[in-house]
Amino acid sequence: MSSNPGAAGSAAELNLDAYWMPFTGNRAFKKSPRMIDRAEGMYFYTPDGRKVLDAIAGLWCVNAGHCHPAIVAAIQQQAATLDYATAFQIGHPKVFELAERVVGMAPEGVDHAFFVNSGSEAVDTALKMALAYQRLKGEGARTRLIGRERGYHGVGFGGISVGGIVANRKMFGAMLAGVDHLPHTHDLAHNAFSRGLPDWGAHLADELERLVTLHDASTIAAVIVEPIAGSTGVLMPPQGYLQRLREICDKHGIVLIFDEVITGFGRTGEPFAAQSFGVTPDLITCAKGLTSGAIPMGGVLATKEIYDTFMTGPENMIEFFHGYTYSGHPMAVAAGLAALDVYAAEGLFQRVTELAPVWEDAIHSLKGLPHVIDLRNYGLVGAVELEPVPGAPMKRAMDVFAGCWEEGVLIRTTGDNIALSPPFVIDESQIAQIVDTIGRVLKKTA
Ligand SMILES: Cc1ncc(COP(=O)(O)O)c(C=O)c1O
């Protein structure tokens, strides 16, 4: 029996005990569960029939809206045609087609796609690619990886090592050796309430020069950053910051990795944030929007230079000893191809660009409301930073999350930030509903 019968509508008879939920306060959830059992377009539906506006595209992934008929049909057809294809030494045509389509959308020079099943796998794959690339070039001493404070790169050991969220790191031992971190770029004193990219902070990229001086370039393989850092509260790159990182990496032979797991596939109005910000990295990690969240899939996109460096030695040999049973899974590939078709047919990336000014005004209309200490936006990304309750970090944001859920809007919180990233099919009245609801709940929880 449920630990809280009746709380979840038709789920009341469920036993909630066995499932250990990820990134969730299990005991609190099981006392007071929030369930969804259906979705369509911009909405989730609860088992008791409530309609909840999805202000976060599931988890930054359902860019085309929920249960898009074209994506559903493609998955159904694929399931009945080729359910699984061995991934090693055997191919199926659609995976080659998807790779070509994806690199066709990527910045010029990024020409190859390696498929995985999640953002975390994409990150660990990219880190391994960077290390192996340096070694193949005869630079085997370059084993150091540089991440950034407040970065999130998934939950694999590589990802948490270069990541910069203390709660995700502190329980898990020493992690990868030889990792260092750049400082994060978030600074309320200089940049609070900036619209789009903040003016102040490009010089923070010069900290990479300091790390080069400390460790020597000959020991550094790669730098990994999110162009927009999502999981610690949606932090925009200061103007010129990513360009500066690129220059320093070029100067010292360091591979630059952009983790575009949340920004890839249109979130900033271009296929990748690399294009929005005019900076081309050597490797791009992606996932989420690749299939519009319908089937798990991720990828690492690599420059020709990196790919070609691997393509040496005897031709019968495996060039990169890495891959997953489900790499390029036919169902994920079908969902990916259908998602890319939908993005193109419905002009959804263009729609992000068109809605961005409306979104920006809506987000910044929350200025002056109780406890709001910063508002941030870019493309269809938004953040509301709240002053923490003294001695109770995260409480204020969690109260707002619970209040919005009650009022029929799903938001996401990270620390005392509200992070917003709706599906691209959102309309102006739904944007208004999101900010009106947050505003109302903020006043109630004041
Ligand atoms: C920037 C970034 N990298 C990696 C990941 C990990 O992706 P996944 O949860 O699919 O492993 C995430 C997830 O939100 C992310 O935001």
The ligand as a Gaussian input file, in Angstrom:
#p B3LYP/6-31G(d) Opt

LIG

0 1
 C       25.338000      20.366000     -18.964000
 C       24.940000      18.961000     -18.639000
 N       25.794000      17.960000     -18.869000
 C       25.477000      16.684000     -18.617000
 C       24.251000      16.360000     -18.096000
 C       23.939000      14.935000     -17.784000
 O       22.974000      14.430000     -18.623000
 P       22.211000      13.069000     -18.230000
 O       21.340000      13.395000     -17.070000
 O       21.461000      12.742000     -19.500000
 O       23.258000      12.049000     -17.918000
 C       23.321000      17.372000     -17.849000
 C       21.994000      17.042000     -17.317000
 O       21.183000      17.885000     -17.021000
 C       23.681000      18.711000     -18.111000
 O       22.833000      19.721000     -17.839000

